[in-house]
Amino acid sequence: MQKSFLSRLWIFAVWAVIGLFLVNLMGLIASVLTSSFGTRWLGTWLPAGFTTRWYFAAWDEFQLGDVLWVTFQAVGAVVLLSGLLGVPAAYALARREFPAKRAVMLLLLLPLLVPPITYGIPLATVLYKAGLGGTLTGVILANLVPTVPFVVLVMIPFIEQIDPRTEAAARVFGANIFQMFVHVLVPMLMPGVLAALLLVLVRTIGMFELTFLVSGPGSQTLVVALYYAVFASGVRAVQSIDAMAVIYMATTLVWLIVALRFVNPTQIVGRGKRPAA
Protein backbone atom coordinates (compact mmCIF):
# COMPACT_ATOMS: atom_id res chain seq x y z
CA MET A 1 0.00 0.00 0.00
CA GLN A 2 2.89 2.32 0.80
CA LYS A 3 4.44 1.49 -2.56
CA SER A 4 1.17 2.32 -4.34
CA PHE A 5 0.96 5.65 -2.50
CA LEU A 6 4.56 6.53 -3.42
CA SER A 7 3.90 5.56 -7.03
CA ARG A 8 0.86 7.85 -7.23
CA LEU A 9 2.78 10.61 -5.49
CA TRP A 10 5.57 10.29 -8.05
CA ILE A 11 3.11 10.41 -10.95
CA PHE A 12 1.45 13.49 -9.44
CA ALA A 13 4.85 15.20 -9.01
CA VAL A 14 5.80 14.49 -12.63
CA TRP A 15 2.53 15.85 -13.98
CA ALA A 16 2.80 18.86 -11.67
CA VAL A 17 6.26 19.71 -13.04
CA ILE A 18 5.05 19.25 -16.63
CA GLY A 19 1.99 21.42 -15.92
CA LEU A 20 4.14 24.13 -14.33
CA PHE A 21 6.47 24.13 -17.32
CA LEU A 22 3.58 24.40 -19.79
CA VAL A 23 1.90 27.19 -17.81
CA ASN A 24 5.14 29.19 -17.75
CA LEU A 25 5.76 28.56 -21.46
CA MET A 26 2.24 29.55 -22.49
CA GLY A 27 2.41 32.59 -20.21
CA LEU A 28 5.60 33.81 -21.88
CA ILE A 29 4.20 33.26 -25.37
CA ALA A 30 0.93 34.98 -24.47
CA SER A 31 2.81 37.93 -22.97
CA VAL A 32 4.94 38.45 -26.09
CA LEU A 33 1.94 37.97 -28.38
CA THR A 34 -0.18 40.46 -26.43
CA SER A 35 2.63 43.01 -26.31
CA SER A 36 3.14 42.76 -30.08
CA PHE A 37 -0.44 43.99 -30.60
CA GLY A 38 -0.55 46.45 -27.71
CA THR A 39 -0.48 50.23 -28.14
CA ARG A 40 0.63 50.99 -24.58
CA TRP A 41 1.09 48.53 -21.71
CA LEU A 42 2.23 49.85 -18.33
CA GLY A 43 1.02 48.56 -14.96
CA THR A 44 -2.22 47.00 -16.23
CA TRP A 45 -3.35 43.45 -16.98
CA LEU A 46 -3.94 44.27 -20.65
CA PRO A 47 -2.65 46.99 -23.01
CA ALA A 48 -4.55 50.25 -23.37
CA GLY A 49 -5.44 49.27 -26.95
CA PHE A 50 -4.58 46.89 -29.77
CA THR A 51 -3.09 47.51 -33.19
CA THR A 52 -1.24 45.69 -35.96
CA ARG A 53 1.02 48.58 -36.90
CA TRP A 54 3.99 47.13 -34.98
CA TYR A 55 4.19 44.24 -37.45
CA PHE A 56 4.38 46.60 -40.41
CA ALA A 57 6.93 48.71 -38.54
CA ALA A 58 9.07 45.66 -37.73
CA TRP A 59 8.83 44.41 -41.32
CA ASP A 60 10.14 47.71 -42.68
CA GLU A 61 12.62 48.55 -39.91
CA PHE A 62 14.32 45.17 -39.75
CA GLN A 63 13.92 44.33 -43.48
CA LEU A 64 12.26 41.05 -42.59
CA GLY A 65 11.48 40.20 -46.21
CA ASP A 66 15.19 39.91 -47.01
CA VAL A 67 15.93 38.22 -43.68
CA LEU A 68 13.27 35.56 -44.23
CA TRP A 69 14.57 34.86 -47.74
CA VAL A 70 18.13 34.44 -46.41
CA THR A 71 16.81 32.16 -43.66
CA PHE A 72 14.94 30.06 -46.21
CA GLN A 73 18.04 29.73 -48.40
CA ALA A 74 20.37 28.90 -45.52
CA VAL A 75 18.06 26.35 -43.89
CA GLY A 76 17.18 24.69 -47.19
CA ALA A 77 20.82 24.39 -48.25
CA VAL A 78 21.93 23.04 -44.86
CA VAL A 79 19.16 20.43 -44.82
CA LEU A 80 19.89 19.31 -48.40
CA LEU A 81 23.68 19.16 -48.00
CA SER A 82 23.42 17.45 -44.62
CA GLY A 83 21.40 14.67 -46.23
CA LEU A 84 23.67 14.35 -49.26
CA LEU A 85 26.82 14.20 -47.13
CA GLY A 86 25.55 12.55 -43.96
CA VAL A 87 23.62 9.57 -45.33
CA PRO A 88 26.47 8.11 -47.48
CA ALA A 89 28.93 8.74 -44.63
CA ALA A 90 26.60 6.96 -42.19
CA TYR A 91 26.30 4.03 -44.59
CA ALA A 92 30.08 3.74 -44.90
CA LEU A 93 30.54 3.83 -41.11
CA ALA A 94 27.72 1.32 -40.54
CA ARG A 95 28.85 -1.21 -43.14
CA ARG A 96 32.64 -0.92 -43.16
CA GLU A 97 35.27 -1.71 -40.56
CA PHE A 98 38.60 0.13 -40.66
CA PRO A 99 41.35 0.86 -38.11
CA ALA A 100 40.47 4.50 -37.40
CA LYS A 101 36.71 3.98 -37.15
CA ARG A 102 36.50 4.80 -33.43
CA ALA A 103 38.57 7.93 -33.94
CA VAL A 104 36.24 9.05 -36.73
CA MET A 105 33.21 8.43 -34.54
CA LEU A 106 34.81 10.47 -31.76
CA LEU A 107 35.46 13.36 -34.16
CA LEU A 108 31.81 13.22 -35.26
CA LEU A 109 30.68 13.42 -31.65
CA LEU A 110 32.79 16.45 -30.77
CA PRO A 111 30.71 19.11 -32.60
CA LEU A 112 27.62 17.77 -30.83
CA LEU A 113 29.15 17.55 -27.36
CA VAL A 114 31.23 20.74 -27.36
CA PRO A 115 29.38 24.09 -27.11
CA PRO A 116 29.23 25.73 -30.57
CA ILE A 117 30.91 28.91 -29.35
CA THR A 118 34.01 26.84 -28.45
CA TYR A 119 34.81 25.87 -32.02
CA GLY A 120 32.77 28.64 -33.64
CA ILE A 121 35.40 31.35 -33.10
CA PRO A 122 38.27 29.39 -34.77
CA LEU A 123 35.86 28.29 -37.51
CA ALA A 124 34.80 31.89 -38.14
CA THR A 125 38.46 32.93 -38.28
CA VAL A 126 39.17 30.32 -40.97
CA LEU A 127 36.08 31.34 -42.99
CA TYR A 128 36.98 35.04 -42.84
CA LYS A 129 40.54 34.27 -43.97
CA ALA A 130 39.10 32.28 -46.87
CA GLY A 131 36.89 35.21 -47.84
CA LEU A 132 33.67 33.41 -46.87
CA GLY A 133 32.97 35.32 -43.67
CA GLY A 134 29.89 37.52 -43.83
CA THR A 135 28.46 35.58 -46.78
CA LEU A 136 25.57 33.16 -47.12
CA THR A 137 28.03 30.44 -48.18
CA GLY A 138 29.94 30.93 -44.94
CA VAL A 139 26.72 30.64 -42.92
CA ILE A 140 25.84 27.38 -44.70
CA LEU A 141 29.32 25.89 -44.22
CA ALA A 142 29.39 26.83 -40.54
CA ASN A 143 26.02 25.21 -39.89
CA LEU A 144 27.11 22.02 -41.67
CA VAL A 145 29.75 21.38 -39.00
CA PRO A 146 27.24 20.16 -36.39
CA THR A 147 24.42 19.03 -38.70
CA VAL A 148 26.32 16.52 -40.86
CA PRO A 149 27.61 14.57 -37.79
CA PHE A 150 24.09 14.73 -36.38
CA VAL A 151 22.65 13.07 -39.50
CA VAL A 152 25.44 10.48 -39.46
CA LEU A 153 24.88 9.51 -35.83
CA VAL A 154 21.10 9.35 -36.28
CA MET A 155 21.31 7.22 -39.42
CA ILE A 156 23.95 4.70 -38.35
CA PRO A 157 21.64 2.65 -36.07
CA PHE A 158 18.89 2.83 -38.68
CA ILE A 159 21.21 1.48 -41.39
CA GLU A 160 22.54 -1.28 -39.13
CA GLN A 161 19.00 -2.61 -38.68
CA ILE A 162 18.68 -3.28 -42.43
CA ASP A 163 19.62 -6.85 -43.31
CA PRO A 164 22.84 -6.84 -45.40
CA ARG A 165 21.45 -9.81 -47.34
CA THR A 166 19.07 -7.38 -49.05
CA GLU A 167 22.06 -5.59 -50.55
CA ALA A 168 23.68 -8.89 -51.49
CA ALA A 169 20.51 -9.97 -53.28
CA ALA A 170 20.47 -6.73 -55.28
CA ARG A 171 24.07 -7.33 -56.37
CA VAL A 172 23.26 -10.89 -57.36
CA PHE A 173 20.63 -9.54 -59.73
CA GLY A 174 23.21 -7.26 -61.36
CA ALA A 175 22.85 -3.95 -59.54
CA ASN A 176 26.02 -1.92 -59.08
CA ILE A 177 26.72 0.06 -55.91
CA PHE A 178 24.99 3.22 -57.17
CA GLN A 179 21.90 1.35 -58.39
CA MET A 180 21.71 -0.67 -55.20
CA PHE A 181 21.97 2.47 -53.06
CA VAL A 182 19.40 4.49 -55.04
CA HIS A 183 16.82 1.79 -55.84
CA VAL A 184 17.13 -0.49 -52.81
CA LEU A 185 18.57 1.33 -49.81
CA VAL A 186 17.16 4.83 -50.30
CA PRO A 187 13.48 3.70 -50.26
CA MET A 188 14.17 1.70 -47.10
CA LEU A 189 16.11 4.54 -45.47
CA MET A 190 13.76 7.33 -46.50
CA PRO A 191 11.67 7.42 -43.28
CA GLY A 192 14.83 7.72 -41.19
CA VAL A 193 16.39 10.25 -43.55
CA LEU A 194 13.33 12.49 -43.47
CA ALA A 195 13.08 12.29 -39.69
CA ALA A 196 16.78 13.17 -39.31
CA LEU A 197 16.47 16.09 -41.74
CA LEU A 198 13.43 17.37 -39.85
CA LEU A 199 15.56 17.57 -36.72
CA VAL A 200 18.31 19.29 -38.73
CA LEU A 201 15.76 21.83 -39.97
CA VAL A 202 14.69 22.69 -36.43
CA ARG A 203 18.30 22.85 -35.24
CA THR A 204 19.37 25.13 -38.10
CA ILE A 205 16.49 27.59 -37.68
CA GLY A 206 17.45 28.04 -34.03
CA MET A 207 21.24 27.94 -34.45
CA PHE A 208 22.45 31.27 -33.17
CA GLU A 209 26.12 31.04 -32.18
CA LEU A 210 27.68 29.80 -35.44
CA THR A 211 25.42 31.94 -37.63
CA PHE A 212 26.09 35.03 -35.51
CA LEU A 213 29.87 34.58 -35.78
CA VAL A 214 30.04 34.21 -39.58
CA SER A 215 27.04 36.18 -40.87
CA GLY A 216 27.18 39.68 -42.29
CA PRO A 217 24.61 42.41 -42.97
CA GLY A 218 23.23 40.54 -45.98
CA SER A 219 23.46 36.99 -44.59
CA GLN A 220 21.70 37.19 -41.23
CA THR A 221 19.10 34.57 -40.45
CA LEU A 222 15.97 35.46 -38.51
CA VAL A 223 17.33 34.45 -35.10
CA VAL A 224 20.44 36.63 -35.56
CA ALA A 225 18.36 39.56 -36.83
CA LEU A 226 16.20 39.22 -33.73
CA TYR A 227 19.29 39.40 -31.52
CA TYR A 228 20.48 42.58 -33.26
CA ALA A 229 17.02 44.07 -32.92
CA VAL A 230 17.19 43.61 -29.15
CA PHE A 231 20.83 44.52 -28.42
CA ALA A 232 21.93 46.82 -31.24
CA SER A 233 22.46 50.51 -30.46
CA GLY A 234 19.50 52.84 -30.71
CA VAL A 235 16.03 53.05 -29.18
CA ARG A 236 13.38 50.68 -30.48
CA ALA A 237 9.83 50.10 -29.38
CA VAL A 238 9.42 46.96 -27.31
CA GLN A 239 6.23 46.14 -29.22
CA SER A 240 8.15 46.17 -32.51
CA ILE A 241 10.72 43.71 -31.16
CA ASP A 242 7.95 41.50 -29.77
CA ALA A 243 6.29 41.56 -33.19
CA MET A 244 9.54 40.34 -34.71
CA ALA A 245 9.72 37.57 -32.10
CA VAL A 246 6.18 36.50 -32.99
CA ILE A 247 7.14 36.42 -36.67
CA TYR A 248 10.13 34.21 -35.73
CA MET A 249 7.89 31.82 -33.77
CA ALA A 250 5.30 31.75 -36.55
CA THR A 251 7.94 31.09 -39.22
CA THR A 252 9.38 28.19 -37.23
CA LEU A 253 5.91 26.79 -36.62
CA VAL A 254 5.06 26.95 -40.33
CA TRP A 255 8.27 25.10 -41.22
CA LEU A 256 7.44 22.42 -38.66
CA ILE A 257 3.84 22.01 -39.78
CA VAL A 258 4.87 21.66 -43.42
CA ALA A 259 7.63 19.17 -42.53
CA LEU A 260 5.38 17.12 -40.26
CA ARG A 261 2.90 16.71 -43.09
CA PHE A 262 5.47 14.46 -44.76
CA VAL A 263 7.61 13.22 -41.84
CA ASN A 264 6.88 11.39 -38.62
CA PRO A 265 9.77 11.89 -36.15
CA THR A 266 8.94 8.56 -34.48
CA GLN A 267 9.58 6.63 -37.71
CA ILE A 268 13.11 5.78 -36.65
CA VAL A 269 11.86 4.17 -33.45
CA GLY A 270 8.98 2.45 -35.20
CA ARG A 271 11.18 1.01 -37.96
CA GLY A 272 13.81 0.07 -35.42
CA LYS A 273 11.42 -2.12 -33.43
CA ARG A 274 10.29 -4.20 -36.38
CA PRO A 275 13.39 -6.36 -36.82
CA ALA A 276 13.47 -7.06 -33.08
CA ALA A 277 9.85 -8.19 -33.21
Residue pairs with C-beta under 8 A, 6 or more apart in sequence:
29 249
32 242
32 245
32 246
33 242
33 246
34 41
34 46
34 47
35 41
35 47
35 238
35 239
35 242
36 54
36 55
36 239
36 242
36 243
36 245
36 246
37 47
37 50
37 51
37 52
37 54
37 239
38 46
38 47
38 48
38 49
38 50
38 51
38 239
39 47
39 48
39 49
39 50
39 51
39 239
40 47
40 48
40 49
41 47
41 48
41 239
54 237
54 239
54 240
54 242
54 243
55 243
55 246
55 247
57 237
57 240
57 243
58 64
58 229
58 240
58 241
58 243
58 244
58 247
59 65
59 247
61 236
61 240
62 225
62 229
62 244
64 222
64 225
64 244
64 247
66 218
67 220
67 221
67 222
67 225
68 222
68 251
70 136
70 218
70 219
70 220
70 221
71 205
71 221
71 222
71 251
73 136
74 136
74 139
74 140
74 143
74 204
74 211
74 219
74 221
75 201
75 204
75 205
75 221
75 255
77 140
78 140
78 143
78 144
78 147
78 200
78 204
79 147
79 197
79 200
79 201
79 204
81 140
81 144
81 148
82 144
82 147
82 148
82 150
82 151
82 197
82 200
83 151
83 193
83 196
83 197
83 200
85 144
85 148
85 151
86 147
86 148
86 149
86 150
86 151
86 152
86 155
86 196
87 151
87 155
87 189
87 193
88 181
89 148
89 152
90 151
90 152
90 153
90 154
90 155
90 156
90 159
91 155
91 159
91 181
91 185
93 101
93 104
93 105
93 152
93 156
94 155
94 156
94 159
94 160
95 159
95 164
108 149
108 152
108 153
109 149
109 153
110 119
111 119
111 145
111 146
111 149
112 146
112 149
112 150
112 153
115 209
116 146
116 207
116 209
116 210
117 209
117 213
119 145
120 142
120 209
120 210
120 213
120 214
121 213
123 142
123 145
123 210
123 213
123 214
124 133
124 142
124 210
124 213
124 214
127 133
127 138
127 141
127 142
127 214
128 134
128 138
128 214
132 138
132 141
132 214
133 214
133 216
134 214
134 215
134 216
134 217
134 218
134 219
135 216
135 219
136 218
136 219
138 214
138 215
138 219
139 211
139 214
139 215
139 219
139 221
141 214
142 210
142 211
142 213
142 214
143 204
143 207
143 210
143 211
145 210
146 203
146 207
146 210
147 200
147 203
147 204
150 196
150 199
150 200
150 203
151 196
151 197
151 200
154 192
154 195
154 196
154 199
154 268
155 189
155 192
155 193
155 196
157 268
157 272
158 189
158 192
158 268
158 271
158 272
159 189
161 271
161 272
161 275
162 185
162 188
162 189
163 275
166 184
166 188
167 180
167 184
167 185
170 179
170 180
170 183
170 184
171 180
175 183
175 184
186 193
191 263
191 264
191 267
191 268
191 271
192 267
192 268
192 271
194 262
194 263
194 267
195 263
195 264
195 265
195 266
195 267
195 268
196 268
197 263
198 259
198 260
198 263
198 265
199 265
201 255
201 256
201 259
202 252
202 255
202 256
205 221
205 222
205 223
205 251
205 252
205 255
206 223
206 252
207 221
207 223
208 223
208 224
208 227
211 220
211 221
211 223
211 224
212 224
212 227
215 221
215 224
220 228
222 247
222 248
222 251
223 248
225 244
226 241
226 244
226 245
226 248
229 236
229 240
229 241
229 244
230 241
264 270
